[in-house]
Amino acid sequence: MVTKSKATKTPKESIGKRAAKLAQDAALTLNKGADTISQVRSNVGAVAAGVSSVAGAITTGKAQARGAVVDVQQASAIDYRAKQHRTEIKKETDPYSTVRVPEIDFGGIVPTDLLKPSISVTATPEELSEGLEKYAAGTRAQRLYQAGYKFIEECGKTKQAYHKAQGAVIKGATEGVKVQQEIVRFDRQNIELEIDKVKLEQSGEKLNQENTRLLGFEKETTQLSRKIEAMESKRDAEITLLESQTQEIRQKYLIESVSA
């Protein structure tokens, strides 16, 4: 007999185990993501630290460069032979300005042999006369220039004297105005004095008026006192009369009562 083997059945996983496995896989995935993020952060921090160190190096280099410049300036300030402490004297290259003096070759003018002179520069009588006339005319022109400039100088002196005279006249007129102002002030003070005198007289009259009023008040006070005294005397007389009448009535009443 052939026996058939029974197929073995594998037990199925429960839903709870599947859920736990899924949760475990998810946790592993999250942990890997966190590790990746942490690694990225550490890399970014390293890069930032590198940038900061580079910036610090640049700043330090600039500070050192500035310090070197300051050191050089201080050193040049101490060194009195430095260029900024020296004053170069400028030499005048053209002492004659625009005037040029003609140069003469005196070696060619002075003869080497006085007995047999050989002179290269000569002039005819006509050239001599013409040249002397030109020099004389030029000299006269220069004299005219000089006379003109002296005349202009004298004109300047005259103008200075003219302005000084104007200033003196203006100062004199100013002093005259000041004197007139003082006179006006003097007149005003005299007027103020007269006004004060009138005010003094007015004050005296007011004093007399107040004295008159005072006398009137004094008389009124005396009259009021006399009036009060008269009224008191009248009241005393009336009281005395009433008392006498009352006494007479009492006596009459007593007499009548005794007679009865």
DAVENRA-V371218 format. One record per backbone hydrogen bond with DSSP energy under -0.5 kcal/mol. NH is the residue of the N-H (numbers start at 1). CO is the residue of the C=O. E is the energy in kcal/mol with one decimal. If there is no record, write none. Layout:
BEGIN
nh=NH co=CO e=E
nh=NH co=CO e=E
END
This chain:
BEGIN
nh=3 co=1 e=-0.6
nh=18 co=14 e=-1.7
nh=19 co=15 e=-2.4
nh=20 co=16 e=-2.1
nh=21 co=17 e=-2.4
nh=22 co=18 e=-2.7
nh=23 co=19 e=-2.2
nh=24 co=20 e=-2.3
nh=25 co=21 e=-2.7
nh=26 co=22 e=-2.4
nh=27 co=23 e=-2.2
nh=28 co=24 e=-2.3
nh=29 co=25 e=-2.4
nh=30 co=26 e=-2.5
nh=31 co=27 e=-2.6
nh=32 co=28 e=-2.3
nh=33 co=29 e=-2.3
nh=34 co=30 e=-2.6
nh=35 co=31 e=-2.4
nh=36 co=32 e=-2.3
nh=37 co=33 e=-2.5
nh=38 co=34 e=-2.7
nh=39 co=35 e=-2.4
nh=40 co=36 e=-2.4
nh=41 co=37 e=-2.7
nh=42 co=38 e=-2.5
nh=43 co=39 e=-2.4
nh=44 co=40 e=-2.8
nh=45 co=41 e=-2.9
nh=46 co=42 e=-2.2
nh=47 co=43 e=-2.4
nh=48 co=44 e=-2.8
nh=49 co=45 e=-2.5
nh=50 co=46 e=-2.3
nh=51 co=47 e=-2.6
nh=52 co=48 e=-2.8
nh=53 co=49 e=-2.5
nh=54 co=50 e=-2.3
nh=55 co=51 e=-2.8
nh=56 co=52 e=-2.7
nh=57 co=53 e=-2.3
nh=58 co=54 e=-2.4
nh=59 co=55 e=-2.8
nh=60 co=56 e=-2.8
nh=61 co=57 e=-2.5
nh=62 co=58 e=-2.5
nh=63 co=59 e=-2.6
nh=64 co=60 e=-2.6
nh=65 co=61 e=-2.3
nh=66 co=62 e=-2.9
nh=67 co=63 e=-2.7
nh=68 co=64 e=-2.3
nh=69 co=65 e=-2.3
nh=70 co=66 e=-2.7
nh=71 co=67 e=-2.6
nh=72 co=68 e=-2.3
nh=73 co=69 e=-2.5
nh=74 co=70 e=-3.0
nh=75 co=71 e=-2.6
nh=76 co=72 e=-2.6
nh=77 co=73 e=-2.4
nh=78 co=74 e=-2.0
nh=79 co=75 e=-2.1
nh=80 co=78 e=-1.0
nh=82 co=79 e=-1.7
nh=85 co=82 e=-0.9
nh=86 co=83 e=-1.5
nh=88 co=86 e=-0.6
nh=90 co=88 e=-0.6
nh=91 co=89 e=-0.5
nh=93 co=91 e=-0.6
nh=97 co=94 e=-1.5
nh=99 co=96 e=-2.0
nh=102 co=100 e=-0.6
nh=106 co=104 e=-1.4
nh=108 co=105 e=-1.1
nh=109 co=105 e=-0.9
nh=110 co=106 e=-2.4
nh=114 co=112 e=-0.6
nh=120 co=108 e=-1.0
nh=120 co=118 e=-0.5
nh=122 co=120 e=-0.7
nh=128 co=124 e=-2.8
nh=129 co=125 e=-2.7
nh=130 co=126 e=-3.0
nh=131 co=127 e=-2.8
nh=132 co=128 e=-3.0
nh=133 co=129 e=-2.4
nh=134 co=130 e=-2.2
nh=135 co=131 e=-3.0
nh=136 co=132 e=-2.7
nh=137 co=133 e=-2.7
nh=138 co=134 e=-3.0
nh=139 co=135 e=-2.9
nh=140 co=136 e=-2.5
nh=141 co=137 e=-2.2
nh=142 co=138 e=-2.6
nh=143 co=139 e=-2.5
nh=144 co=140 e=-2.2
nh=145 co=141 e=-2.6
nh=146 co=142 e=-3.0
nh=147 co=143 e=-3.0
nh=148 co=144 e=-2.8
nh=149 co=145 e=-3.0
nh=150 co=146 e=-2.6
nh=151 co=147 e=-2.5
nh=152 co=148 e=-2.8
nh=153 co=149 e=-2.6
nh=154 co=150 e=-2.6
nh=155 co=151 e=-2.4
nh=156 co=152 e=-2.4
nh=157 co=153 e=-2.3
nh=158 co=154 e=-2.7
nh=159 co=155 e=-2.6
nh=160 co=156 e=-2.4
nh=161 co=157 e=-2.6
nh=162 co=158 e=-2.4
nh=163 co=159 e=-2.7
nh=164 co=160 e=-2.5
nh=165 co=161 e=-2.5
nh=166 co=162 e=-2.5
nh=167 co=163 e=-2.8
nh=168 co=164 e=-2.6
nh=169 co=165 e=-2.6
nh=170 co=166 e=-2.8
nh=171 co=167 e=-2.7
nh=172 co=168 e=-2.6
nh=173 co=169 e=-2.8
nh=174 co=170 e=-2.7
nh=175 co=171 e=-2.5
nh=176 co=172 e=-2.2
nh=177 co=173 e=-2.4
nh=178 co=174 e=-2.4
nh=179 co=175 e=-2.3
nh=180 co=176 e=-2.4
nh=181 co=177 e=-2.5
nh=182 co=178 e=-2.3
nh=183 co=179 e=-2.4
nh=184 co=180 e=-2.6
nh=185 co=181 e=-2.6
nh=186 co=182 e=-2.3
nh=187 co=183 e=-2.6
nh=188 co=184 e=-2.7
nh=189 co=185 e=-2.3
nh=190 co=186 e=-2.1
nh=191 co=187 e=-2.5
nh=192 co=188 e=-2.8
nh=193 co=189 e=-2.2
nh=194 co=190 e=-2.3
nh=195 co=191 e=-2.6
nh=196 co=192 e=-2.4
nh=197 co=193 e=-2.1
nh=198 co=194 e=-2.5
nh=199 co=195 e=-2.6
nh=200 co=196 e=-2.0
nh=201 co=197 e=-2.3
nh=202 co=198 e=-2.7
nh=203 co=199 e=-2.4
nh=204 co=200 e=-2.2
nh=205 co=201 e=-2.6
nh=206 co=202 e=-2.5
nh=207 co=203 e=-2.0
nh=208 co=204 e=-2.3
nh=209 co=205 e=-2.6
nh=210 co=206 e=-2.4
nh=211 co=207 e=-2.4
nh=212 co=208 e=-2.6
nh=213 co=209 e=-2.6
nh=214 co=210 e=-2.2
nh=215 co=211 e=-2.3
nh=216 co=212 e=-2.5
nh=217 co=213 e=-2.7
nh=218 co=214 e=-2.4
nh=219 co=215 e=-2.8
nh=220 co=216 e=-2.8
nh=221 co=217 e=-2.3
nh=222 co=218 e=-2.4
nh=223 co=219 e=-3.2
nh=224 co=220 e=-2.5
nh=225 co=221 e=-2.1
nh=226 co=222 e=-2.5
nh=227 co=223 e=-2.7
nh=228 co=224 e=-2.3
nh=229 co=225 e=-2.4
nh=230 co=226 e=-2.8
nh=231 co=227 e=-2.6
nh=232 co=228 e=-2.4
nh=233 co=229 e=-2.5
nh=234 co=230 e=-2.7
nh=235 co=231 e=-2.4
nh=236 co=232 e=-2.5
nh=237 co=233 e=-2.6
nh=238 co=234 e=-2.6
nh=239 co=235 e=-2.6
nh=240 co=236 e=-2.6
nh=241 co=237 e=-2.8
nh=242 co=238 e=-2.5
nh=243 co=239 e=-2.6
nh=244 co=240 e=-2.5
nh=245 co=241 e=-2.7
nh=246 co=242 e=-2.5
nh=247 co=243 e=-2.1
nh=248 co=244 e=-2.5
nh=249 co=245 e=-2.4
nh=250 co=246 e=-2.1
nh=251 co=247 e=-2.5
nh=252 co=248 e=-2.7
nh=253 co=249 e=-2.3
nh=254 co=250 e=-2.3
nh=255 co=251 e=-2.6
nh=256 co=252 e=-2.4
nh=257 co=253 e=-2.0
nh=258 co=254 e=-2.2
nh=259 co=255 e=-2.4
nh=260 co=256 e=-1.8
END
